[in-house]
């Protein structure tokens, strides 16, 4: 039986444009960036930054703060996440970097894993305890340092040690404290999580209430599906806690489902400078496909896992955000010190200059000194785009 959302009386009616600007501001893409807070501030503001193995210009967790702050150093990004005990990795929207302050909020998920473990790997007796003892004795270690991550087969052919440490991660006895060469580094939670946060005494309902409130704040405004999906809660979980979350019911003209908003987002008009940038397909502004279509009238899909002949926009198409709208996309690659636009599409001639600016800024960020255009889906705009890229390079190095 499909759960029925709670009865609610809207406190405001928003235009689609107002809702779009609220969403942009909530995601840190409208208004002056908080450079003093830097990358840790972006993480706290968003509440979750998704991780993924794909690296084109950079990995997604690097692209997210870049989109908001500009050309922040990539080493700075890694240190901001993984030094000083500011963050941990856990299962939220997917595998995500999370502010350490959110550790207590995932107690419900840790309990669920302990009570109903879903594993496709057998674990020999004693292995779990041996892994915990080794971490206690030797400090933070990768799975390789614990004895090896794989048995020698495919990537999913995990060793018993890897199964044990991943199980301990899901249970909350172990924490991923950093990624080293993209390998998880594991440590005991009792060492890695501050004492004030190292507890699982929040009820399941309180965990979910807090996560709904945080998701609503990070989104600004959203439907039940938008908000519950942010940390992958069930719709019925949202229904049970939204009345106590602090979010307020609103309607958005043109949206066919009820919505809720952060009251602080409604208190002031969302104004400020719009960021022009390329977005990771895993950016929380666009990671939920239906929401992206509803807010931006833009169909976005990661095609990295789609067979090549069936791809429409390319392997890792990055949407172009400019003027608060999604105005195109590019599938980038690198060839030495050249950023290659393998496939590029634009909403129209007005998107030419923003795309050029975004390409040149991204090229400079990753150490490229040239941009090469391959396929442009509107061939009549190719020469104008070349000219604007030359202008943007000239301005950047003046």
C-alpha positions as a Markdown table, in Angstrom:
| # | Residue | x | y | z |
|---|---|---|---|---|
| 1 | Unk | 0.0 | 0.0 | 0.0 |
| 2 | Unk | 1.4 | 3.4 | -1.0 |
| 3 | Unk | 2.0 | 5.7 | 2.1 |
| 4 | Unk | -0.2 | 8.8 | 2.2 |
| 5 | Unk | 1.7 | 12.1 | 2.8 |
| 6 | Unk | 0.6 | 14.0 | 5.9 |
| 7 | Unk | -2.2 | 16.5 | 5.7 |
| 8 | Unk | -0.8 | 20.0 | 5.5 |
| 9 | Unk | -1.9 | 23.5 | 4.9 |
| 10 | Unk | 0.5 | 25.5 | 2.8 |
| 11 | Unk | 2.0 | 28.7 | 4.4 |
| 12 | Unk | 3.1 | 30.2 | 1.0 |
| 13 | Unk | 2.7 | 29.8 | -2.7 |
| 14 | Unk | 6.0 | 30.1 | -4.6 |
| 15 | Unk | 6.5 | 30.8 | -8.3 |
| 16 | Unk | 8.7 | 28.3 | -10.1 |
| 17 | Unk | 11.4 | 31.0 | -10.5 |
| 18 | Unk | 11.3 | 31.8 | -6.7 |
| 19 | Unk | 11.6 | 28.0 | -5.9 |
| 20 | Unk | 14.5 | 27.7 | -8.4 |
| 21 | Unk | 16.4 | 30.6 | -6.7 |
| 22 | Unk | 15.7 | 29.2 | -3.2 |
| 23 | Unk | 17.2 | 25.9 | -4.3 |
| 24 | Unk | 20.3 | 27.6 | -5.8 |
| 25 | Unk | 20.9 | 29.6 | -2.7 |
| 26 | Unk | 20.4 | 26.6 | -0.4 |
| 27 | Unk | 23.0 | 24.7 | -2.5 |
| 28 | Unk | 25.5 | 27.5 | -2.3 |
| 29 | Unk | 25.3 | 28.6 | -5.9 |
| 30 | Unk | 23.6 | 31.9 | -5.6 |
| 31 | Unk | 25.2 | 34.7 | -3.7 |
| 32 | Unk | 28.8 | 35.4 | -2.7 |
| 33 | Unk | 30.7 | 32.2 | -1.7 |
| 34 | Unk | 31.8 | 31.9 | 1.9 |
| 35 | Unk | 35.6 | 31.7 | 1.2 |
| 36 | Unk | 36.5 | 32.0 | 4.9 |
| 37 | Unk | 34.5 | 28.9 | 5.6 |
| 38 | Unk | 36.1 | 27.2 | 2.6 |
| 39 | Unk | 35.6 | 23.6 | 1.7 |
| 40 | Unk | 34.6 | 22.6 | 5.3 |
| 41 | Unk | 31.9 | 25.2 | 5.1 |
| 42 | Unk | 30.6 | 23.8 | 1.8 |
| 43 | Unk | 30.5 | 20.3 | 3.3 |
| 44 | Unk | 28.6 | 21.5 | 6.4 |
| 45 | Unk | 26.2 | 23.6 | 4.2 |
| 46 | Unk | 25.4 | 20.7 | 1.9 |
| 47 | Unk | 25.4 | 18.0 | 4.6 |
| 48 | Unk | 26.6 | 15.3 | 2.1 |
| 49 | Unk | 29.1 | 15.2 | -0.8 |
| 50 | Unk | 28.8 | 12.1 | -2.9 |
| 51 | Unk | 31.9 | 10.0 | -3.8 |
| 52 | Unk | 32.5 | 8.2 | -7.0 |
| 53 | Unk | 35.3 | 6.4 | -8.6 |
| 54 | Unk | 35.1 | 8.2 | -11.9 |
| 55 | Unk | 37.8 | 10.9 | -12.5 |
| 56 | Unk | 37.7 | 13.0 | -15.6 |
| 57 | Unk | 38.7 | 16.5 | -14.8 |
| 58 | Unk | 38.7 | 15.5 | -11.1 |
| 59 | Unk | 36.7 | 13.3 | -8.9 |
| 60 | Unk | 33.2 | 14.3 | -8.0 |
| 61 | Unk | 33.9 | 15.2 | -4.4 |
| 62 | Unk | 36.5 | 17.7 | -5.7 |
| 63 | Unk | 34.2 | 19.1 | -8.3 |
| 64 | Unk | 31.5 | 20.0 | -5.8 |
| 65 | Unk | 33.5 | 22.6 | -3.8 |
| 66 | Unk | 35.1 | 23.8 | -7.0 |
| 67 | Unk | 31.6 | 24.6 | -8.4 |
| 68 | Unk | 30.9 | 26.8 | -5.4 |
| 69 | Unk | 34.2 | 28.3 | -4.5 |
| 70 | Unk | 36.1 | 28.4 | -7.8 |
| 71 | Unk | 39.6 | 27.2 | -8.3 |
| 72 | Unk | 40.3 | 25.9 | -4.8 |
| 73 | Unk | 43.4 | 23.7 | -4.7 |
| 74 | Unk | 42.8 | 20.0 | -5.1 |
| 75 | Unk | 45.1 | 19.2 | -2.2 |
| 76 | Unk | 43.2 | 21.8 | -0.1 |
| 77 | Unk | 40.0 | 19.9 | -0.9 |
| 78 | Unk | 41.4 | 16.6 | 0.3 |
| 79 | Unk | 42.9 | 18.1 | 3.4 |
| 80 | Unk | 39.6 | 19.8 | 4.2 |
| 81 | Unk | 37.7 | 16.5 | 4.1 |
| 82 | Unk | 40.2 | 14.2 | 5.7 |
| 83 | Unk | 42.3 | 16.2 | 8.2 |
| 84 | Unk | 41.4 | 17.5 | 11.6 |
| 85 | Unk | 38.6 | 14.9 | 12.2 |
| 86 | Unk | 36.1 | 17.1 | 10.3 |
| 87 | Unk | 34.4 | 14.4 | 8.3 |
| 88 | Unk | 33.7 | 10.7 | 7.8 |
| 89 | Unk | 32.5 | 8.5 | 5.0 |
| 90 | Unk | 29.2 | 6.6 | 5.2 |
| 91 | Unk | 26.2 | 5.5 | 3.3 |
| 92 | Unk | 23.9 | 8.5 | 2.9 |
| 93 | Unk | 22.6 | 9.5 | -0.6 |
| 94 | Unk | 25.2 | 7.0 | -1.7 |
| 95 | Unk | 28.8 | 6.7 | -0.4 |
| 96 | Unk | 29.3 | 10.2 | 0.8 |
| 97 | Unk | 31.6 | 12.4 | 2.8 |
| 98 | Unk | 29.6 | 13.7 | 5.7 |
| 99 | Unk | 30.4 | 16.3 | 8.4 |
| 100 | Unk | 31.5 | 14.6 | 11.6 |
| 101 | Unk | 28.7 | 16.3 | 13.5 |
| 102 | Unk | 26.2 | 14.0 | 11.6 |
| 103 | Unk | 27.7 | 10.8 | 13.1 |
| 104 | Unk | 24.8 | 10.5 | 15.7 |
| 105 | Unk | 22.2 | 10.9 | 13.0 |
| 106 | Unk | 23.1 | 7.7 | 11.3 |
| 107 | Unk | 22.6 | 5.5 | 14.4 |
| 108 | Unk | 19.4 | 4.2 | 12.9 |
| 109 | Unk | 21.2 | 2.9 | 9.8 |
| 110 | Unk | 24.0 | 1.4 | 11.8 |
| 111 | Unk | 21.4 | -0.4 | 14.0 |
| 112 | Unk | 19.6 | -1.6 | 11.0 |
| 113 | Unk | 22.8 | -3.1 | 9.5 |
| 114 | Unk | 23.6 | -4.8 | 12.8 |
| 115 | Unk | 20.1 | -6.2 | 13.1 |
| 116 | Unk | 19.5 | -7.3 | 9.5 |
| 117 | Unk | 22.9 | -7.7 | 7.8 |
| 118 | Unk | 22.6 | -8.2 | 4.1 |
| 119 | Unk | 25.8 | -9.8 | 2.9 |
| 120 | Unk | 26.7 | -11.9 | 0.0 |
| 121 | Unk | 30.0 | -12.9 | 1.4 |
| 122 | Unk | 30.8 | -15.5 | 4.0 |
| 123 | Unk | 32.9 | -14.5 | 6.9 |
| 124 | Unk | 35.1 | -17.1 | 8.6 |
| 125 | Unk | 34.9 | -17.3 | 12.3 |
| 126 | Unk | 37.3 | -15.0 | 14.2 |
| 127 | Unk | 38.1 | -12.8 | 11.2 |
| 128 | Unk | 36.0 | -9.8 | 12.4 |
| 129 | Unk | 37.7 | -9.8 | 15.8 |
| 130 | Unk | 41.1 | -10.2 | 14.3 |
| 131 | Unk | 40.6 | -7.1 | 12.1 |
| 132 | Unk | 39.4 | -5.0 | 15.0 |
| 133 | Unk | 42.4 | -6.1 | 17.1 |
| 134 | Unk | 44.8 | -5.2 | 14.3 |
| 135 | Unk | 43.3 | -1.7 | 13.9 |
| 136 | Unk | 43.5 | -1.2 | 17.7 |
| 137 | Unk | 47.1 | -2.2 | 17.8 |
| 138 | Unk | 48.4 | -0.6 | 14.6 |
| 139 | Unk | 46.2 | 2.4 | 14.0 |
| 140 | Unk | 44.5 | 3.5 | 10.7 |
| 141 | Unk | 45.0 | 1.0 | 7.9 |
| 142 | Unk | 43.8 | 0.3 | 4.4 |
| 143 | Unk | 42.3 | -3.1 | 3.5 |
| 144 | Unk | 45.5 | -4.0 | 1.7 |
| 145 | Unk | 47.5 | -3.2 | 4.9 |
| 146 | Unk | 45.1 | -5.3 | 6.9 |
| 147 | Unk | 46.0 | -8.3 | 4.8 |
| 148 | Unk | 44.6 | -7.7 | 1.3 |
| 149 | Unk | 41.3 | -6.5 | -0.2 |
| 150 | Unk | 40.7 | -9.2 | -2.8 |
| 151 | Unk | 41.1 | -12.9 | -3.3 |
| 152 | Unk | 42.5 | -12.4 | -6.8 |
| 153 | Unk | 39.4 | -12.5 | -8.9 |
| 154 | Unk | 37.0 | -9.7 | -10.0 |
| 155 | Unk | 36.6 | -6.5 | -8.0 |
| 156 | Unk | 33.7 | -8.0 | -6.0 |
| 157 | Unk | 35.8 | -11.0 | -5.0 |
| 158 | Unk | 36.6 | -9.6 | -1.6 |
| 159 | Unk | 38.9 | -11.2 | 0.9 |
| 160 | Unk | 37.6 | -12.2 | 4.3 |
| 161 | Unk | 39.6 | -9.2 | 5.7 |
| 162 | Unk | 37.8 | -6.8 | 3.4 |
| 163 | Unk | 34.4 | -8.3 | 4.2 |
| 164 | Unk | 35.1 | -8.0 | 7.9 |
| 165 | Unk | 36.3 | -4.4 | 7.8 |
| 166 | Unk | 33.4 | -3.3 | 5.5 |
| 167 | Unk | 31.0 | -5.0 | 7.9 |
| 168 | Unk | 32.6 | -3.1 | 10.8 |
| 169 | Unk | 32.2 | 0.1 | 8.8 |
| 170 | Unk | 28.5 | -0.4 | 8.3 |
| 171 | Unk | 28.0 | -1.4 | 11.9 |
| 172 | Unk | 29.8 | 1.8 | 13.1 |
| 173 | Unk | 32.6 | 0.1 | 15.0 |
| 174 | Unk | 35.0 | 1.3 | 12.3 |
| 175 | Unk | 35.2 | 4.6 | 10.4 |
| 176 | Unk | 36.6 | 5.5 | 7.0 |
| 177 | Unk | 38.8 | 8.5 | 8.0 |
| 178 | Unk | 40.2 | 9.2 | 4.6 |
| 179 | Unk | 40.8 | 8.0 | 1.1 |
| 180 | Unk | 44.4 | 7.3 | 0.2 |
| 181 | Unk | 45.0 | 6.5 | -3.5 |
| 182 | Unk | 41.2 | 6.0 | -3.6 |
| 183 | Unk | 41.6 | 3.2 | -1.0 |
| 184 | Unk | 39.5 | 3.6 | 2.2 |
| 185 | Unk | 41.6 | 4.1 | 5.4 |
| 186 | Unk | 39.9 | 2.5 | 8.4 |
| 187 | Unk | 40.2 | 3.4 | 12.0 |
| 188 | Unk | 38.2 | 2.5 | 15.1 |
| 189 | Unk | 35.3 | 4.8 | 15.7 |
| 190 | Unk | 36.3 | 5.2 | 19.4 |
| 191 | Unk | 39.5 | 6.9 | 18.2 |
| 192 | Unk | 38.2 | 8.7 | 15.1 |
| 193 | Unk | 34.9 | 10.2 | 16.4 |
| 194 | Unk | 34.9 | 12.8 | 19.2 |
| 195 | Unk | 33.6 | 11.5 | 22.5 |
| 196 | Unk | 30.7 | 14.0 | 22.4 |
| 197 | Unk | 29.4 | 12.5 | 19.2 |
| 198 | Unk | 30.3 | 8.9 | 19.7 |
| 199 | Unk | 27.0 | 7.6 | 20.7 |
| 200 | Unk | 24.0 | 5.8 | 19.3 |
| 201 | Unk | 21.4 | 7.0 | 21.8 |
| 202 | Unk | 19.2 | 8.9 | 19.4 |
| 203 | Unk | 16.0 | 7.0 | 18.6 |
| 204 | Unk | 15.4 | 6.0 | 15.0 |
| 205 | Unk | 12.7 | 8.6 | 14.8 |
| 206 | Unk | 15.0 | 11.4 | 16.1 |
| 207 | Unk | 17.7 | 10.4 | 13.6 |
| 208 | Unk | 15.2 | 10.6 | 10.7 |
| 209 | Unk | 13.7 | 13.9 | 12.0 |
| 210 | Unk | 17.1 | 15.5 | 12.1 |
| 211 | Unk | 18.1 | 14.2 | 8.6 |
| 212 | Unk | 14.8 | 15.4 | 7.1 |
| 213 | Unk | 15.4 | 18.9 | 8.7 |
| 214 | Unk | 19.0 | 19.0 | 7.4 |
| 215 | Unk | 17.9 | 17.8 | 3.9 |
| 216 | Unk | 15.2 | 20.4 | 3.7 |
| 217 | Unk | 17.7 | 23.1 | 4.7 |
| 218 | Unk | 20.2 | 21.9 | 2.1 |
| 219 | Unk | 17.6 | 21.8 | -0.6 |
| 220 | Unk | 15.7 | 25.0 | 0.4 |
| 221 | Unk | 12.5 | 23.7 | -1.0 |
| 222 | Unk | 11.5 | 20.2 | -2.2 |
| 223 | Unk | 8.9 | 17.5 | -2.5 |
| 224 | Unk | 8.6 | 14.6 | -0.2 |
| 225 | Unk | 10.6 | 12.5 | -2.7 |
| 226 | Unk | 13.3 | 15.2 | -3.0 |
| 227 | Unk | 13.8 | 15.5 | 0.7 |
| 228 | Unk | 13.6 | 11.9 | 1.6 |
| 229 | Unk | 16.0 | 10.9 | -1.2 |
| 230 | Unk | 18.7 | 13.3 | 0.0 |
| 231 | Unk | 19.8 | 10.8 | 2.7 |
| 232 | Unk | 17.9 | 7.9 | 1.1 |
| 233 | Unk | 15.2 | 7.7 | 3.7 |
| 234 | Unk | 11.9 | 5.9 | 3.0 |
| 235 | Unk | 8.9 | 8.0 | 2.1 |
| 236 | Unk | 7.0 | 6.7 | 5.2 |
| 237 | Unk | 10.0 | 7.8 | 7.4 |
| 238 | Unk | 9.5 | 11.3 | 6.0 |
| 239 | Unk | 5.8 | 11.2 | 6.6 |
| 240 | Unk | 6.4 | 10.2 | 10.3 |
| 241 | Unk | 8.7 | 13.0 | 11.1 |
| 242 | Unk | 8.1 | 16.0 | 8.8 |
| 243 | Unk | 5.6 | 17.6 | 11.1 |
| 244 | Unk | 8.3 | 17.9 | 13.8 |
| 245 | Unk | 11.1 | 18.8 | 11.5 |
| 246 | Unk | 10.7 | 22.5 | 11.3 |
| 247 | Unk | 10.0 | 22.5 | 7.6 |
| 248 | Unk | 6.9 | 24.3 | 6.5 |
| 249 | Unk | 4.4 | 23.2 | 3.8 |
| 250 | Unk | 4.3 | 25.3 | 0.6 |
| 251 | Unk | 3.0 | 25.0 | -2.9 |
| 252 | Unk | 5.0 | 25.7 | -6.0 |
| 253 | Unk | 3.1 | 26.7 | -9.1 |
| 254 | Unk | 3.5 | 24.0 | -11.8 |
| 255 | Unk | 4.7 | 21.3 | -9.4 |
| 256 | Unk | 2.2 | 18.5 | -9.3 |
| 257 | Unk | 3.2 | 17.4 | -5.8 |
| 258 | Unk | 3.1 | 19.1 | -2.4 |
| 259 | Unk | 6.3 | 20.7 | -1.2 |
| 260 | Unk | 8.1 | 21.7 | 2.0 |
| 261 | Unk | 10.6 | 24.5 | 2.6 |
| 262 | Unk | 13.1 | 25.7 | 5.1 |
| 263 | Unk | 11.5 | 28.6 | 6.8 |
| 264 | Unk | 14.8 | 30.6 | 6.8 |
| 265 | Unk | 14.8 | 30.2 | 3.0 |
| 266 | Unk | 11.4 | 31.9 | 2.8 |
| 267 | Unk | 12.4 | 34.7 | 5.2 |
| 268 | Unk | 14.6 | 36.6 | 2.7 |
| 269 | Unk | 14.5 | 37.1 | -1.0 |
| 270 | Unk | 17.1 | 34.8 | -2.7 |
| 271 | Unk | 19.3 | 37.3 | -4.5 |
| 272 | Unk | 23.0 | 37.6 | -5.3 |
| 273 | Unk | 25.6 | 36.7 | -7.9 |
| 274 | Unk | 25.1 | 33.6 | -9.9 |
| 275 | Unk | 28.0 | 31.2 | -10.3 |
| 276 | Unk | 29.0 | 30.2 | -13.8 |
| 277 | Unk | 30.4 | 26.7 | -13.6 |
| 278 | Unk | 30.4 | 23.1 | -14.8 |
| 279 | Unk | 28.7 | 20.7 | -12.4 |
| 280 | Unk | 29.6 | 17.1 | -11.6 |
| 281 | Unk | 26.8 | 14.8 | -12.6 |
| 282 | Unk | 26.8 | 13.7 | -8.9 |
| 283 | Unk | 26.4 | 17.3 | -7.6 |
| 284 | Unk | 23.6 | 17.5 | -5.1 |
| 285 | Unk | 22.0 | 20.3 | -7.1 |
| 286 | Unk | 21.3 | 17.8 | -10.0 |
| 287 | Unk | 21.7 | 14.3 | -8.5 |
| 288 | Unk | 18.0 | 13.6 | -8.4 |
| 289 | Unk | 16.8 | 13.5 | -12.0 |
| 290 | Unk | 13.1 | 14.3 | -11.5 |
| 291 | Unk | 13.9 | 17.3 | -9.3 |
| 292 | Unk | 16.3 | 18.6 | -12.0 |
| 293 | Unk | 13.7 | 18.3 | -14.7 |
| 294 | Unk | 11.1 | 20.0 | -12.5 |
| 295 | Unk | 13.2 | 22.9 | -11.4 |
| 296 | Unk | 15.4 | 23.5 | -14.4 |
| 297 | Unk | 13.4 | 21.9 | -17.3 |
| 298 | Unk | 16.7 | 20.1 | -18.0 |
| 299 | Unk | 17.0 | 16.3 | -18.5 |
| 300 | Unk | 20.1 | 15.1 | -17.0 |
| 301 | Unk | 21.4 | 11.5 | -16.8 |
| 302 | Unk | 24.9 | 10.1 | -16.1 |
| 303 | Unk | 25.7 | 7.9 | -19.0 |
| 304 | Unk | 29.0 | 6.5 | -17.8 |
| 305 | Unk | 27.3 | 3.2 | -17.2 |
| 306 | Unk | 25.3 | 3.3 | -20.5 |
| 307 | Unk | 26.7 | 1.3 | -23.4 |
| 308 | Unk | 28.6 | 3.7 | -25.7 |
| 309 | Unk | 26.3 | 3.3 | -28.7 |
| 310 | Unk | 23.3 | 4.3 | -26.5 |
| 311 | Unk | 24.9 | 7.5 | -25.0 |
| 312 | Unk | 23.2 | 10.8 | -26.0 |
| 313 | Unk | 25.5 | 13.4 | -24.4 |
| 314 | Unk | 28.6 | 11.4 | -23.5 |
| 315 | Unk | 30.4 | 9.5 | -20.8 |
| 316 | Unk | 30.5 | 12.1 | -18.1 |
| 317 | Unk | 28.4 | 15.0 | -19.3 |
| 318 | Unk | 28.7 | 18.0 | -17.0 |
| 319 | Unk | 25.8 | 20.5 | -16.9 |
| 320 | Unk | 26.6 | 24.1 | -17.4 |
| 321 | Unk | 25.2 | 26.4 | -14.7 |
| 322 | Unk | 25.0 | 30.0 | -15.8 |
| 323 | Unk | 22.6 | 32.8 | -14.7 |
| 324 | Unk | 20.9 | 30.4 | -12.4 |
| 325 | Unk | 19.9 | 28.0 | -15.2 |
| 326 | Unk | 21.2 | 24.9 | -16.8 |
| 327 | Unk | 22.2 | 26.1 | -20.2 |
| 328 | Unk | 24.1 | 23.2 | -21.8 |
| 329 | Unk | 26.5 | 20.4 | -21.1 |
| 330 | Unk | 29.9 | 19.1 | -22.0 |
| 331 | Unk | 31.6 | 15.7 | -21.9 |
| 332 | Unk | 35.2 | 16.6 | -21.0 |
| 333 | Unk | 38.5 | 14.8 | -21.2 |
| 334 | Unk | 42.1 | 15.7 | -20.9 |
| 335 | Unk | 44.9 | 15.2 | -23.5 |
| 336 | Unk | 48.1 | 16.4 | -21.9 |
| 337 | Unk | 47.7 | 20.1 | -21.2 |
| 338 | Unk | 44.6 | 20.4 | -23.3 |
| 339 | Unk | 41.0 | 20.2 | -22.0 |
| 340 | Unk | 39.0 | 18.3 | -24.7 |
| 341 | Unk | 35.3 | 19.0 | -25.1 |
| 342 | Unk | 34.4 | 15.6 | -26.6 |
| 343 | Unk | 30.8 | 16.5 | -27.0 |
| 344 | Unk | 29.1 | 19.8 | -26.2 |
| 345 | Unk | 25.6 | 21.1 | -26.4 |
| 346 | Unk | 24.1 | 24.6 | -25.7 |
| 347 | Unk | 20.7 | 25.9 | -25.0 |
| 348 | Unk | 21.2 | 28.6 | -27.6 |
| 349 | Unk | 23.6 | 31.5 | -28.6 |
| 350 | Unk | 23.3 | 33.2 | -25.2 |
| 351 | Unk | 25.0 | 30.2 | -23.6 |
| 352 | Unk | 28.1 | 30.5 | -25.8 |
| 353 | Unk | 30.0 | 33.0 | -23.6 |
| 354 | Unk | 29.1 | 31.3 | -20.3 |
| 355 | Unk | 30.3 | 27.9 | -21.7 |
| 356 | Unk | 33.5 | 29.4 | -22.8 |
| 357 | Unk | 34.1 | 31.0 | -19.4 |
| 358 | Unk | 33.3 | 27.7 | -17.6 |
| 359 | Unk | 35.6 | 25.7 | -19.9 |
| 360 | Unk | 38.5 | 28.0 | -19.5 |
| 361 | Unk | 38.2 | 28.2 | -15.7 |
| 362 | Unk | 38.0 | 24.4 | -15.5 |
| 363 | Unk | 41.0 | 24.1 | -17.8 |
| 364 | Unk | 43.1 | 26.4 | -15.6 |
| 365 | Unk | 42.0 | 24.6 | -12.5 |
| 366 | Unk | 43.3 | 21.3 | -13.7 |
| 367 | Unk | 46.5 | 22.8 | -15.2 |
| 368 | Unk | 45.4 | 22.8 | -18.9 |
| 369 | Unk | 46.4 | 25.7 | -21.1 |
| 370 | Unk | 44.2 | 25.0 | -24.1 |
| 371 | Unk | 40.6 | 23.9 | -24.9 |
| 372 | Unk | 39.9 | 21.7 | -28.0 |
| 373 | Unk | 36.4 | 21.4 | -29.3 |
| 374 | Unk | 35.4 | 18.1 | -30.9 |
| 375 | Unk | 31.7 | 17.6 | -31.4 |
| 376 | Unk | 29.5 | 20.6 | -31.0 |
| 377 | Unk | 25.8 | 19.6 | -31.3 |
| 378 | Unk | 24.9 | 23.0 | -32.8 |
| 379 | Unk | 27.7 | 23.4 | -35.5 |
| 380 | Unk | 26.6 | 26.9 | -36.3 |
| 381 | Unk | 27.8 | 28.0 | -32.8 |
| 382 | Unk | 31.3 | 26.4 | -33.1 |
| 383 | Unk | 33.1 | 29.5 | -34.4 |
| 384 | Unk | 31.4 | 31.8 | -31.9 |
| 385 | Unk | 32.5 | 29.4 | -29.2 |
| 386 | Unk | 36.1 | 29.3 | -30.4 |
| 387 | Unk | 36.2 | 33.1 | -30.4 |
| 388 | Unk | 34.7 | 33.3 | -26.8 |
| 389 | Unk | 37.2 | 30.7 | -25.6 |
| 390 | Unk | 40.1 | 32.7 | -27.0 |
| 391 | Unk | 38.6 | 35.8 | -25.3 |
| 392 | Unk | 38.3 | 34.0 | -22.0 |
| 393 | Unk | 41.9 | 32.7 | -22.1 |
| 394 | Unk | 43.1 | 36.2 | -22.9 |
| 395 | Unk | 41.2 | 37.6 | -19.9 |
| 396 | Unk | 42.4 | 34.9 | -17.6 |
| 397 | Unk | 46.1 | 35.4 | -18.4 |
| 398 | Unk | 46.0 | 39.2 | -18.8 |
